[in-house]
Amino acid sequence: MTTVIDGKKTAASVVEAVTVAAAALERDTGRRPGLAVVIVGNDPASHAYVSSKSRMAKQCGFKSVQHTLAEETSQQELMELVATLNADPEIDGVLVQLPLPKHLNSEAVIQSILPEKDVDGLHVVNAGKLATGDAETGLVSCTPAGAMILVRQIRGPDLSGLNALVIGRSNLFGKPMAQLLLAANATVTIGHSKSRDLPALARQADILVAAVGRPEMVKADWVKPGATVIDVGINRVAAPEKGEGKTRLVGDVAFAECAAVAGAISPVPGGVGPMTIAMLMANTVIAAYRAQNKPAPKF
Ligand SMILES: Nc1nc2c(c(=O)[nH]1)N[C@@H](CN(C=O)c1ccc(C(=O)N[C@@H](CCC(=O)O)C(=O)O)cc1)CN2
């Protein structure tokens, strides 16, 4: 029987643990975790994600601040806001929603966030800590951290002897996911658009992680029987069967046909997506504990 991985349920249990940890911090220090989320421009999906983040932060008992900036915001204005948030003692985590409008230099903005407040885990200090096996003292990018919790649920903490393929090499997901799998002793390959014969690489994988942004690219004959398949894609496609102009959400994996071969598979929606926001809450509470010189909880 194939296991359909329930990301919503796991995310809810992470959020519950975060809420308990936030309450304990407030009780012990009088300080609650503070999260600032910054969004620039009018992208509807980004606005929906940011609203969910702000709402979830409040639900966890955090101080939650949202800065909504106009599309034409300049690099300097955005960097000045980040500097203000870096200096604010009530703010433990700063997140700038991506993608930014094209005229802005995202990398410069991300690298201007203090590493200890970089709850997205994208600063070179945090990426470097993960790459050198020191993730415990840094902050790990939210989506891979959440995907890894799902992998551990199925395969346990030690992936010795297992082959993993991560399709996608972004800084936000592919590279940190590969590092997390490697840290858990998997034998890791990163595949991408220039790789030769991705289906053949995929068929070797006990753990197959797809993050390419191509709707339903991974087919049943890519999947090793019994493999754990983690789908990180979020693609909105036309759904004429639902009516004219309607859409539906699909991942990078053709779910029904791959589920027939896999041992466990994460769906879209309801798989990795909900873990992203839960792990942002986890990173914020970790940053808040560290700011108060207290041992941070583990998730
Ligand atoms: N600064 C960041 N920007 C972006 C990140 C990020 O981690 N940091 N990730 C994505 C978007 N994202 C969070 O920001 C995100 C994407 C998807 C979900 C989610 O819960 N998806 C649901 C479906 C939602 C829907 O119906 O549209 C699911 O998969 O079940 C949460 C967060 C890019 N930007």
The ligand as an SDF file (V2000), in Angstrom:
LIG
                    3D

 34 36  0  0  0  0  0  0  0  0999 V2000
   11.1240   34.3450    1.0520 N   0  0  0  0  0  0  0  0  0  0  0  0
   10.5370   33.2610    0.5430 C   0  0  0  0  0  0  0  0  0  0  0  0
    9.8630   33.3400   -0.5950 N   0  0  0  0  0  0  0  0  0  0  0  0
    9.2880   32.2070   -1.1020 C   0  0  0  0  0  0  0  0  0  0  0  0
    9.3550   30.9760   -0.4060 C   0  0  0  0  0  0  0  0  0  0  0  0
   10.0900   30.9340    0.8010 C   0  0  0  0  0  0  0  0  0  0  0  0
   10.2380   29.8560    1.4610 O   0  0  0  0  0  0  0  0  0  0  0  0
   10.6550   32.0940    1.2440 N   0  0  0  0  0  0  0  0  0  0  0  0
    8.6680   29.8560   -0.8840 N   0  0  0  0  0  0  0  0  0  0  0  0
    7.7220   30.0000   -1.9680 C   0  0  0  0  0  0  0  0  0  0  0  0
    6.3070   30.3250   -1.5980 C   0  0  0  0  0  0  0  0  0  0  0  0
    5.8410   29.8960   -0.2710 N   0  0  0  0  0  0  0  0  0  0  0  0
    6.2340   30.6130    0.8070 C   0  0  0  0  0  0  0  0  0  0  0  0
    6.6730   31.7150    0.7390 O   0  0  0  0  0  0  0  0  0  0  0  0
    4.8410   28.8880   -0.1110 C   0  0  0  0  0  0  0  0  0  0  0  0
    4.4080   28.1330   -1.1620 C   0  0  0  0  0  0  0  0  0  0  0  0
    3.3650   27.2050   -1.0010 C   0  0  0  0  0  0  0  0  0  0  0  0
    2.7610   27.0340    0.2330 C   0  0  0  0  0  0  0  0  0  0  0  0
    1.6030   26.1080    0.4300 C   0  0  0  0  0  0  0  0  0  0  0  0
    1.1830   25.9040    1.5540 O   0  0  0  0  0  0  0  0  0  0  0  0
    1.0430   25.5630   -0.6410 N   0  0  0  0  0  0  0  0  0  0  0  0
   -0.1730   24.7930   -0.5630 C   0  0  0  0  0  0  0  0  0  0  0  0
   -1.0960   25.1830   -1.7050 C   0  0  0  0  0  0  0  0  0  0  0  0
   -1.4750   26.6350   -1.6440 C   0  0  0  0  0  0  0  0  0  0  0  0
   -2.3920   27.0480   -2.7750 C   0  0  0  0  0  0  0  0  0  0  0  0
   -3.5080   26.5620   -2.8100 O   0  0  0  0  0  0  0  0  0  0  0  0
   -1.9750   27.8970   -3.5860 O   0  0  0  0  0  0  0  0  0  0  0  0
    0.1270   23.3160   -0.6460 C   0  0  0  0  0  0  0  0  0  0  0  0
    1.1160   22.9410   -1.3250 O   0  0  0  0  0  0  0  0  0  0  0  0
   -0.6290   22.5550   -0.0700 O   0  0  0  0  0  0  0  0  0  0  0  0
    3.2200   27.7710    1.2870 C   0  0  0  0  0  0  0  0  0  0  0  0
    4.2430   28.6750    1.1300 C   0  0  0  0  0  0  0  0  0  0  0  0
    8.1810   31.0790   -2.9340 C   0  0  0  0  0  0  0  0  0  0  0  0
    8.5880   32.2600   -2.2660 N   0  0  0  0  0  0  0  0  0  0  0  0
  1  2  1  0
  2  3  2  0
  2  8  1  0
  3  4  1  0
  4  5  2  0
  4 34  1  0
  5  6  1  0
  5  9  1  0
  6  7  2  0
  6  8  1  0
  9 10  1  0
 10 11  1  0
 10 33  1  0
 11 12  1  0
 12 13  1  0
 12 15  1  0
 13 14  2  0
 15 16  1  0
 15 32  2  0
 16 17  2  0
 17 18  1  0
 18 19  1  0
 18 31  2  0
 19 20  2  0
 19 21  1  0
 21 22  1  0
 22 23  1  0
 22 28  1  0
 23 24  1  0
 24 25  1  0
 25 26  2  0
 25 27  1  0
 28 29  2  0
 28 30  1  0
 31 32  1  0
 33 34  1  0
M  END
$$$$
